Amino acid sequence: MKKINYLLTGLAVVALNMGVVLAQAIPPPTDIPSLPTRTWSLTDIYGWPTLIFNWFFWIITIFTVWMILRTAFDFVKSGGDTNKIKELSPRAMNIVIGIALAVLARSIPSIIAAFITGR
C-alpha cells in the first residue's frame, strides 16, 4: 500500500510540474546576435605556456603544503619512535623535490622569455 501511495504522489508531482512547464508558451527569440569569432593573436599564444606553468606551480604548491602538514602530523604522532621517524625521511625528500619543482615551474616562463627576447 505504501508503494502505491509513493507512486501516486510521485505521479502527482510530475503532473503538476508538467502543467507549469507546458503553460509557458513564450515564443523563442528571433533576433539573437551572433557571437564574434575569436581570432588568436601571437601574444595570446605566447601566454599559454605561462598559464600552464602557473597551473602547474599552484598544483605542486598545494600538494607540497599538504605533504608538509601530513609529515609534521605524523612526526608529532610518532612520539619519538626512531623507526617511525626513519619512515618519514623519504617524505621529507619528496617535499624538497616538490618545492624545487614549484620554483622551477614558476621561473621557466621567465627563462624562456629571456632567451626569446635576448634580455
C-alpha positions as CSV (number, residue, x, y, z in Angstrom):
1,M,0.0,0.0,0.0
2,K,2.8,2.4,0.8
3,K,4.4,1.7,-2.6
4,I,1.2,2.7,-4.3
5,N,1.0,5.9,-2.2
6,Y,4.6,6.8,-3.1
7,L,3.9,6.1,-6.8
8,L,0.7,8.2,-6.9
9,T,2.4,11.0,-5.0
10,G,5.3,11.0,-7.5
11,L,3.0,10.9,-10.4
12,A,1.0,13.9,-9.0
13,V,4.2,15.9,-8.5
14,V,5.3,15.2,-12.1
15,A,1.9,16.0,-13.4
16,L,1.8,19.3,-11.6
17,N,5.2,20.3,-12.8
18,M,4.4,19.4,-16.4
19,G,1.4,21.7,-16.2
20,V,3.6,24.6,-15.1
21,V,6.2,23.8,-17.8
22,L,3.7,23.4,-20.6
23,A,1.8,26.6,-19.6
24,Q,4.8,28.8,-20.5
25,A,4.1,29.5,-24.2
26,I,6.8,32.1,-24.9
27,P,8.0,32.1,-28.5
28,P,11.7,31.7,-28.9
29,P,13.6,34.9,-29.7
30,T,14.5,35.5,-33.3
31,D,16.8,38.5,-33.1
32,I,19.8,36.9,-31.3
33,P,23.1,38.5,-32.5
34,S,25.7,36.0,-33.5
35,L,28.8,35.8,-31.4
36,P,32.0,37.2,-32.9
37,T,34.6,34.6,-33.8
38,R,37.8,34.6,-31.7
39,T,41.0,35.5,-33.5
40,W,44.1,34.4,-31.7
41,S,47.0,36.8,-31.6
42,L,50.6,35.9,-31.2
43,T,50.6,37.3,-27.6
44,D,47.7,35.0,-26.7
45,I,49.6,32.0,-27.9
46,Y,52.8,33.1,-26.1
47,G,50.7,33.4,-22.9
48,W,49.7,29.7,-22.9
49,P,53.0,28.3,-21.6
50,T,52.8,30.9,-18.7
51,L,49.3,29.9,-17.9
52,I,50.2,26.2,-18.0
53,F,53.2,26.6,-15.8
54,N,51.3,28.8,-13.4
55,W,48.7,26.0,-13.0
56,F,51.5,23.5,-12.5
57,F,53.1,25.8,-9.9
58,W,49.9,26.1,-7.9
59,I,49.0,22.4,-8.0
60,I,52.5,21.4,-6.9
61,T,52.5,24.1,-4.2
62,I,49.1,22.9,-2.8
63,F,50.3,19.3,-2.8
64,T,53.6,20.2,-1.2
65,V,51.9,22.1,1.6
66,W,49.6,19.1,2.1
67,M,52.7,16.8,2.3
68,I,54.4,19.2,4.8
69,L,51.3,19.2,7.1
70,R,50.9,15.4,6.8
71,T,54.6,14.7,7.6
72,A,54.5,17.1,10.5
73,F,51.4,15.5,11.9
74,D,53.0,12.0,11.5
75,F,56.2,13.3,13.2
76,V,54.3,14.6,16.2
77,K,52.2,11.4,16.3
78,S,55.3,9.2,16.2
79,G,56.2,10.1,19.8
80,G,59.9,9.9,19.3
81,D,60.0,6.4,17.9
82,T,63.1,6.2,15.7
83,N,61.6,3.6,13.3
84,K,58.6,5.8,12.6
85,I,60.9,8.9,12.1
86,K,63.0,6.9,9.7
87,E,59.9,6.2,7.6
88,L,59.3,10.0,7.3
89,S,62.7,10.8,5.7
90,P,61.6,9.8,2.2
91,R,58.7,12.1,2.6
92,A,61.0,15.0,3.6
93,M,63.0,14.4,0.4
94,N,59.8,14.4,-1.7
95,I,58.9,17.7,0.0
96,V,62.2,19.2,-1.0
97,I,61.8,17.9,-4.6
98,G,58.3,19.4,-4.7
99,I,59.5,22.8,-3.6
100,A,62.3,22.7,-6.2
101,L,59.8,21.8,-8.9
102,A,57.4,24.6,-7.9
103,V,60.2,27.1,-8.0
104,L,61.3,25.8,-11.4
105,A,57.8,25.9,-12.7
106,R,57.5,29.5,-11.6
107,S,60.8,30.5,-13.2
108,I,60.6,28.6,-16.6
109,P,58.4,31.2,-18.3
110,S,60.8,34.0,-17.3
111,I,63.8,32.0,-18.6
112,I,62.1,31.2,-21.9
113,A,61.1,34.9,-22.3
114,A,64.7,35.9,-21.6
115,F,66.0,33.6,-24.3
116,I,63.5,34.8,-26.8
117,T,63.8,38.5,-26.2
118,G,67.6,38.4,-25.5
119,R,67.4,40.3,-22.2
